């Protein structure tokens, strides 16, 4: 997966390695940036039953999902100001979560 982001005149080009993992309890999308601005950053998108996550027996909550997004990046100096590193991470995670939400909502509306 290739992603290009731009903020305040800075560009970030990243190539992601992505792997889907599924267990009885949850589904995960594990990713790692293998080339580009944030090389070495890793993350997980975790999808699980809302009812299981909060310990509920509600039928409504059993039909809903909880989506969590985790990311980590250890670095010393990326050659850009620290503010832009942190902001860049926020932009990446926001784009990923927005895309996931859009796809899920589109799939839900097609099935309705």
Secondary structure, 3 states (H helix, E strand, C coil): CEEEEEECCEEEEEEEEEEEEECCCEEEEEEEEEEECCCCCEEEEEEEEHHHHHCCCCHHHHCCEEEEEEEECCCCCCCCCHHHHHHHHHHHHHHHHHHHHHHHHHHHHHHC
